[in-house]
Amino acid sequence: MLSAPVREVPLPPLAEAPLPYEVPDGAECPPRLAPGTFAHDPEPYHLSWTHPPAGAPAARPGAPYAVLGRGDVRGVAEVPRRRQGCCGPSGSQGPNLACAGCGREVAVETADCGTPQQVAFTPDAVVLGPVIPDAVIPAANPMPPG
């Protein structure tokens, strides 16, 4: 499992997401999604600041990115060559988080000064399922503040 138990909520509009440069000095920027929640992002192309090819869907039909706050992410390792940014990872180089167990690239974290604080799991890395009662999901590799 790469996340704590989360429940689905509507995706907050990107224009309403708090950005680090808007937060007063010394204050921590809140994540785009509240702890314990996730949302589907049907248009992931904004994550890489690129545009989809002409006529291409924004994502595979029925498989949008799953977006979480970084505090709910577990069991990932940073992909250093893709962590560039001004004040944190911009997400512009593609997946920058990998499964700590197998090394497969699974998500794009954005936490730069002009990007929302979020982790977007690639569609092929997401399996939705019921929460296992009394499951203990350790924060072995919690995401540090952006």
C-alpha positions in Angstrom: 0.0 0.0 0.0 1.3 3.4 -0.9 -1.2 5.5 1.0 -3.0 5.7 4.3 -6.7 4.9 4.2 -8.4 7.7 2.3 -11.9 8.6 1.1 -12.9 10.1 -2.2 -13.9 13.8 -2.4 -14.4 16.2 -5.3 -11.2 17.6 -6.7 -10.7 21.2 -5.5 -10.3 23.5 -8.5 -6.7 24.1 -9.3 -7.2 27.9 -9.3 -8.3 27.6 -5.6 -5.3 25.5 -4.5 -3.1 27.3 -2.0 0.4 28.0 -3.4 3.5 28.3 -1.3 4.5 31.8 -2.5 1.1 33.0 -1.3 1.6 31.8 2.3 3.1 34.2 4.9 6.8 33.7 5.7 7.3 31.0 8.2 3.9 29.4 7.6 3.4 26.0 6.1 1.4 25.8 2.8 -1.5 23.4 3.2 -1.9 20.5 0.8 -4.5 20.8 -2.0 -6.5 17.9 -0.4 -7.3 17.5 3.3 -5.6 14.7 5.2 -7.5 11.4 4.7 -8.9 12.3 1.3 -8.2 11.8 -2.4 -9.7 13.0 -5.6 -9.5 12.0 -9.3 -7.8 14.4 -11.7 -9.0 13.7 -15.2 -6.6 16.2 -16.8 -3.1 15.3 -15.6 -1.3 17.2 -18.3 -1.0 20.3 -16.0 1.4 18.2 -13.9 4.1 18.3 -16.5 3.3 21.7 -17.9 2.9 20.1 -21.3 -0.1 19.7 -23.6 -1.7 16.5 -24.7 -1.0 15.6 -28.4 -3.8 16.8 -30.7 -6.8 14.6 -30.4 -5.5 12.7 -27.4 -7.6 12.3 -24.3 -6.3 13.9 -21.1 -5.8 10.5 -19.6 -6.7 6.9 -20.4 -10.5 6.7 -20.3 -11.7 5.7 -16.9 -8.3 6.0 -15.4 -7.5 9.5 -14.1 -4.7 10.3 -11.7 -5.5 9.9 -8.0 -4.4 13.0 -6.1 -3.6 12.9 -2.4 -1.9 15.2 0.2 1.7 14.1 0.7 1.0 13.3 4.4 -1.2 10.4 3.3 1.5 8.9 1.0 3.4 5.8 2.3 6.2 3.5 1.1 7.7 5.7 -1.6 11.2 6.9 -2.4 12.2 10.1 -4.2 13.5 9.8 -7.8 16.4 12.4 -7.5 16.9 13.1 -11.2 13.2 14.3 -11.4 13.0 16.4 -8.2 14.1 19.8 -9.8 12.3 23.0 -8.9 12.8 26.3 -7.3 11.6 25.6 -3.7 10.5 22.0 -4.1 9.7 19.5 -6.8 7.9 21.1 -9.7 6.7 17.8 -11.2 7.7 19.0 -14.7 10.1 16.1 -15.3 7.5 13.3 -14.9 7.1 10.8 -12.1 9.4 11.7 -9.2 8.3 9.2 -6.6 8.8 5.4 -6.9 7.6 2.5 -4.8 10.2 1.9 -2.1 9.7 -1.8 -2.4 10.1 -2.4 -6.1 11.4 0.9 -7.6 8.6 1.4 -10.0 7.8 5.1 -10.7 4.3 5.6 -9.4 3.6 9.3 -8.7 4.3 13.0 -9.4 4.8 15.2 -6.4 4.4 18.9 -6.8 5.6 21.1 -4.0 7.3 24.0 -5.7 6.7 27.7 -4.9 4.1 28.0 -7.8 2.5 24.6 -7.7 -0.1 23.1 -5.4 1.1 20.8 -2.6 0.0 17.3 -3.9 0.9 13.9 -5.0 -0.7 12.5 -8.1 -0.5 8.7 -8.6 -0.3 7.5 -12.2 -3.4 5.6 -13.3 -1.6 2.3 -13.6 -0.3 2.6 -10.0 -3.8 2.9 -8.4 -5.9 0.1 -7.2 -9.0 1.1 -5.2 -10.2 -1.3 -2.6 -11.9 -1.5 0.8 -10.1 -0.4 3.9 -8.9 -3.4 5.9 -10.3 -3.0 9.4 -7.6 -2.5 12.0 -4.9 -2.3 9.4 -1.7 -0.6 10.5 -0.1 1.3 7.7 3.2 2.7 9.0 4.5 6.0 7.8 7.9 4.4 7.1 8.7 7.0 4.5 6.5 9.9 5.2 6.8 12.8 2.8 8.8 15.7 4.2 7.3 19.2 4.0 7.8 20.6 0.5 
